[in-house]
Amino acid sequence: MRIAAIDVGSNSVHMVVVDAVPGRDLRIVAREKEMVRLGDSAFADGHLSASAQARALSTITRFSELARRLEAEAVLAAATSAVREAANGKAFLALVRKETGLHVGLLSGQEEARLIYLAVRDAMDLRGAPSLIIDVGGGSTELIVGDATGMRWAESLPLGVLRLNARFEGGRALGKRKRRALREHVRGVLEEGVRRGRGARVGRAVGTAGTVNAIVRLLLAREGFLVEPDSPSVQRIPAEAIRELGEDLLAMPMAERLELPGLDPARADTLGLGAIVVDEVLSGLGVDEIRTCRAAVREGMVLDYVLTHPERPSRRATGDVRERSVRDAVARYGDTTAHGEQVSRLALSLFDATRRLHGLAAADREILHFASLLHDVGHHVEHRRHHRHSWYLVKNAELQGFDPEEIEAMAVLCRYHRRGAPKDDHEEWKTVPPRRRDALRTLIGLLRVADGLDRGHAATVDAVTVTVRRDVVRLRVVGHDAVELDVWGARNKVDVLEECLGRRVEIEGDARPRRRRRAGGR
């Protein structure tokens, strides 16, 4: 499958066109880049300037046409912090849609970090101790900790080089006092992320995207080595060299910088600022070197598409925008539809049978249905902590037709469908309004039992009959095959529901094997 991905960044617009096959390396067909610096005006006065919009629109139009001529089957496009934060950012995206027919998605900082992680994991060996991934862009810096099995956490911080340039005038030679103020500002913004990184005991640092790779090319050029911008090779650079480069660049007048071999003139005013950000991250973590990685957001967009469209499934038609949006998200993050459908059917059956006890409304029932369909999407990232990844993905899936509280409710149900029950000191639970906690605990209890009733993901349970007594709720599980595994799975997850209903929950199985046809029968 040939795919084009266009990344509308704060500094540059990039495009990569690849031939992608699941389970194989991406084969690069074309790479394009144009520095349009949307962030220059966005971070100075909060608006995308007319000239920056014109440059970006012209570039996107040209890239879209190239993708078409290269016969890309899918053209993906996404914008990041400059467009996200600008007051006229959405109007700009509407203009792009009108002029080119291309829908440009607006990535949240967390979603941008997830795509970066996917790209780096595909291009780097992340086995062993957790790695810290650093991506210094025009508007933000993403810090990501993960290993070969999954992303552990990520933060998107307002430390992009264009944002810093608007505040500290990186195009001018900065004196010691100004450089000290810059470092203090960067250190303050990084403080929490660096603290979390130290706690994760990272074993290596990986730098990706334009700023880090431009720093490395300049440092290598100082030593007489030339590295092609598109080189996929991994370079290892000492942290001390980056520290010295940042100080040297910022102390130089612009004319001297432009004479440096290996320096991209378009980055002459911002590269020193980026070096300071990287240096402060590495020194804060006590890491003595950084490794480079060419892959970035655009490769992550391609990989995400490949992972979620293995057979390019058709969109399921439905007139309900909420239902359609949820099902689209399920398809996007992996085909868990069959299990999700079974869990939804069982959860709603339990909801209806126990309505007299919990007294929840039809709106709560609908939230339970949607959360049941979504609860396993976190497998898209990894299995072991998939419930936590489901929480994150649901919050950042840009589901249509839901208000923020409903999205929070679905995410929380996904978070607690698997293991521990909600606790007051859990960060995910703290965001739930106190007035909603009792209702959501009950929905969590119902989802957990329903998920247990399809423990083998084989849909062996046909029905559940519920009998309510003064001190007990009895579930009789009827299946067309052996249901012992599903009964066992549900019994292990009754704790929250028992607490919410104020009764013991007892579960017994009733397997009814399917009749087999006689030989020659009709």
N, C-alpha and C positions, 0 to 999 in steps of 0.2 A: 504494500500500500504506500503510495507517495503522499507525503503530508508536508504542508508548509506551516510554519509557526512564526507569527509576527509579534515581537515584543516591543510595545510602545513605552519605552522607559523615560525617566526624567531627563536623562542625558542624551541617549541615542535611541533610534529605532533600529532594531535588528530583525533579520529574517533568516531562518534556516529552512532549507528544503531537503527532506530525507526520504529514502526508501526504508520503510520500517516493517519488520516482520517480528511478531512476538517470539521471544526467546533468542533473538539474534541481535548483534550490534547494529546500531543505526548506520546507514550508509549515506554520507553527506553528498547531496547533489549540488547544492549551492549554499553559499553564505553571503549575506549582504548586510551592510551597516551604514547608517547615515547619522551623524551627530546633529541633532536638531535643537537640543537644550531647551526642552519645554519647561524645565524647572527654573531657568533663569528668572523668568517673570513670576512663575507660580510661587516661588519661595520668597520673592521680594515683596510682592503686593497682593498675593492670593489669587491672581488671575493668570490664565494663559494669554500671552500677548497675541495680537493678530498676526504678527510676523512669525512667531513660533508655531502657531496653528497652521499657517500657510506652508511652512517648511515641512511640518509633520504630515499634513494632508497630502502634499505632493509626494513625499517619500512613501507613504502607505499606498497611495494610488499606483506608484511605479512598482512597488514590491508585489502588490496584488496581481498586476498584469504579468509580471515575471512568473509568479506562481501558476497562473493560468496557462502561460505558454509552456511551462515545464510539466503541464498536465497533472498538477497536484489534485488528488481526489478530495482532499479536505484542506481548507485554509483556516487555521486557528489564529486568533488575535486577542491580545490582552494588554491592558494598560496598568501602570503602577502608580506610585505615590504622587507624582506631579498632577496627573489628571484626576486622581482620586481626591486630592485635597483642594484643587482649584475650584473656586466658586462657579466657574463656567465650564468645568470639566465634562459634565454630562451633556451640555450643549455641544461641546466639541465632538463627543462621540456620536451624537445625533447627526452632526454635519458629516462625519466620516461615513456613517451608514447611508445617508442620503446621496453622497457623491460617489461612493464606491460599491455600495450594496453589502459591505463587510460589517458584520457585527463584532465590535471590539468589547470583550468582557472587561469588567473593572475588578482587578484582583485586590482582595484584602491583603494586609501585610502577612497574616498567617498563611493564607493560601499561596502567596508568593514564596514564602519560606518552604512550604511543603513541596512545591514544584522544584525549587532549587535542590532540596534533599533528594528527590527522585532522580534528578539529573546526575548529581554527584555520586549517588549510590550506584548508578548504572556505569559510571565512568571510572570509579576509584575502588580500590580494595579497602573496605571499611571494617574488615574483620578484626576481632580483638577488642581492645579498650575503646570506649566511645571517642568519636572524633568531634571536634568543633569546626563547623563550616562557617566561613565568614564571607559575606557578599556585600561589598561597599558599592552602593549605587549612587545615582544622582540625588535622590530624595531620602533614601533610607539605607540603613545597614541591617542586614538580617544575620542573626546569630542562631545557629541550629546545632543541636547536639543529637547525635544518633550513631548507629553502627550498621552493620550489614543486615541486621534483622528488623530495624525500624527506627523511626524518628522518636526521640525521647521528649524533647521540647524545642520550642523555637520562639524567638522574640524579634519583632521588627521595630527598630529604633530610629528616631528622627535625626540621623547622622549622615545623610548623604552629602556628597562633596559639593553639589550646587547649593544645597541648603546652608552648609557651612560657609561657602563662598559669599553668599548674600549677607552673612553676618560678620565675617572676619576678613573680607577682601583679600582672598588668596592670590590675586593677580599682582599685588604689591609686595615689596620686600617687607617682611614683618620683623620688628625688633624683638628682643628677648621678652619684654613685658607682654607684648601682644601674643607671642608664641606660648608663653606661660598661661595666659588667659584662655587661649584655644585649648590647650591640654586640660586645664581644669574643667572647662565646659564638657569636653568629650568624656573625661573620666567620670564626671557626675552623671551623664546620661547612661554610661555603660555600667554603672555601679551594680545594679541588680542583676543584669545579665552576666557580668563577670563573676559575681558571687555564686550564681547558680552553676556556671561553668566549672568553678573550682569544686563545688559539691559533687559534680558529676564525674570528677577525676578523669578528665579528657586525656587521651594518650597522644593525640596529634591534632594539628590545626591544618585545615584545608581552605585555601583562598580561591574564590571563583569570580567570574565576571570581569568586566573591563578594567576597573581600577586596579585590582590586584595584579592582573596579568600585565598591565602597563607598567606598574612599579617593577615587576620582575624583569621585563624586557629592558627597562632603563638600567637596572642594576647589572644585568648580564652584559649590556653594551659597554658599561664602564670597564668591564674586564675583557672586552674584545670579542664577546660572543654575540651573535645575532640570532634571535629567535623569531620565527614567523608568528604573526598574530594568531593564526588559526592552528598553530601547532598543538596537538593533543598531548604531547609529552609532559610528564610531571616534573616540575622544577622544585628544588628544595632550597630555600633562601633563609639565612640566619636572621633572627629577629633583630640583632644588633645592626645589621646592614640597613634594614628598613628604618630603624630609629635615626640613624645618621642621615639617610637620604631625606627623610621628612624635614629634619632641621636644616639641612643644606638647601633644599629647594625653597623653603619658605623664607630663608634669609637672602636669597638671590633676587636681584632685579629681574624683570621679565626678559630683558634682552639677553642676559647670561643664560637663563634657562633654555631659551630657544636655540642656543648653540650646542646644547648637550646632545651627544649621539644617542639614538634610541628613544628620544622623547617625542611623543606625539604632540605637535604644536597645539592641537585642539584641547589638550589636557594640561597645558602649561600652567594655567591658573588654578587648577584643582588637584593636581596629582600630589603635591605636598600635603594638602589637607587629608587626602585619602591615606597617605602613609602614616600620618599621625593617628588616625583612627585604628588602623591595623596594629600599629605599635602599642597603643594603649590596651587593645584587646590581648595581645600576646604577653605583654609585661604583666597585666593584671592576672593572667592565668599562670604565669611562670613557664610559658612554652617558649622554647629557644629557637624554633624554626617554623616556617610555614611551607606547605606544599601547594602547588598550583593545580587547578583543574579548569579545563576549557569549558566544560558543560555548564549551562546556567538555566535561567527560567525557560527559554524557548525550547531547549531539549527536554526539560521537564514537562512542558505542554505536550510535546509529541509523545513522550513515554506514557503520560497520563491517558492520552487518547488511545494509544495502542492497548494499554492494560484494560481499559474500560469498553473498548469496541473490538473485541477479538473477532467477531463475525459481523460487525456493523449492524447490530440489531435495529429493526425498525421501531420507530416511536409508537408506543401504544396509544391508540386514539381514545380520548375521553374529553368530555365537555367541561369537566371540573378542573379548573386551573390548579387547585391544591393537590388533587389526586395526580394529575399529570406531572406536576412539578416534583412530587415525591417519587413517583415511578421513574422519572427521568434521572433523579439523583441516584436511585438504586442501580439503574443501568450504568450510570457513569462511574460508580465506584465498585462495580463488580456484580456478577449475576448471582444474587442471593434471593432471587424472586420466589422460587418454589418454597424454600424454607420460610421466608417471610410471609408468604400467603397462608401457609399452614399455621404459623404462630398467630397471625392476625385472626384467622377463623376461630381458633381455640380461645384466644384472649377475649374476643367479643362474646363468645358463648359464656365464658365464666363471668364476664361483666354483667351480662343480662341475667344470669341465674342468681347472682348475689346482689342485685340492685337494691333489694329491700334492706340489706345490711349497710351498704356503703352510701346509698342515696346520691350518687353522682349524676351529673347532667349529660345530655346527649353530646354536648361539646367535648366533654371529657372522654366519652366513648370514641369520638372521632380522633382525638389526639392519641388514644391508645392504638387505634387502627394504624395511623400513620407511623407511629413509633415502632410498631411491630414489623412493618415493612422495612424500616430503616435500621433496625437494631444491630445488624451484623455488617454494616458497610465498612466498619473499621478493619475488616479483614483485608481491605485494599492496601493498608499500610503494613500490618503484621497481625499474626494470630494471637500471640501471648497477651497483649494488652489491647485487643481489638475493641473492647467495650469503651476504653478511654479514647481511642481514635474515632470510634463512632460518635462520641459526644462532640469531639472537635469538628469532624466533617459535617455533621448536621448543623452545627452553629455557623459554619462557613460555606454552606452549599448554596446560599442565595435562593432559598426556596420561595416560590412565588405564592402570593395570596395569604400569607401568614403574618401576624403581627409579631414583634420581638418576644413577647411573653409566651406565645404558642411555640415558637421555635425553641426557646429555652426549655419549655416543658418536654418537647420531643427529645431534645438533646439529653436532658437529665434522665429520662426513661431509658434511653440507649446506654447511658453511662452505668446505670445500676442494674441492668438486666442480667448480669452474669454472676458476680461474686459478692463483695461486701455490700451491706446495706448503707443507705445515706447516714452520714454523721454530721453533726453541727460544725465540726472543724474542717470539713472537706470544702475546698475552694469551689468546686462545682455546685455544691449544695447551698453555699452561702449566697449565691446569686438568685436563688429561688425566693420570691416574696413569702413572708411568713403565712400570709392568708392562703397561699396555695399549697403549702407543704403537706397537709393532711391528705388532700385529694391526690397529689402526685405520689405520695407513699403508697396509697391504695393501688393506683395504676401501675406502679413499679412492682408491687406484689403480684398483681394479675399477670403482668408481662413475664415475670420470672417463672411462674408456674407454667404458663403456656409455652415458654421456650423449653422448659424441662420436658414437657409432654411431646416434644419433637426432638428428643436428645440425639437420635441417630440421623436426623435430617432425611428420614425415609417416608414421612407422612403415613405412618402405620395406624395412627389414631383416627378413628372415624367420628367419634362423638364422645362427649363427656356429660354425664348426667349428674346433677348436683342436688343433694338433700341437705337442708339446713335444719339443725336442731339447736336446742338452747345452748349447748356447750361445744358443739362440733359441726363442722361442714364436711360432708362426705362426698368425694368425687369418685364416680365409677367410670373407668376409662374403657371404652369399647373400641376394639381394633380389629382389622381384617387379618392380622398376623400377630405374632408374639409381641406383646406390649410391655414386657418386663423392664426393658431398658428405658422406655419412656416413663413408666411409673417410677422407677428409681430416680431418673433425672428430675422429675417433678417433686418427689419427696425431699430431695436435697435442697429445694429452693422455696419451701413454704414459709420460711421464717417471717418475712416481711408481711405476707398476706395474713398470717395468723395474728400478728400484732395489730394490724389494721382492722380486721374483722372481729377481734376479741374472742376468737374461738379456735380450737384445734382444727387442723385440716388433715383429714385422713383420705388416703388414695388407695384404691384397689383396681386391679386390672381384670378385663373380661375380653380375652382374645377369641375371635371367631374366624377360624381359617376360611379362606375363600373356597367355594366348591370348585372342584376340578371337572372339566368336561370328560365324558366318556369317549373312548377312542371311536372315531367315526361319527360322533354326535354332532348336532348342529347348534 
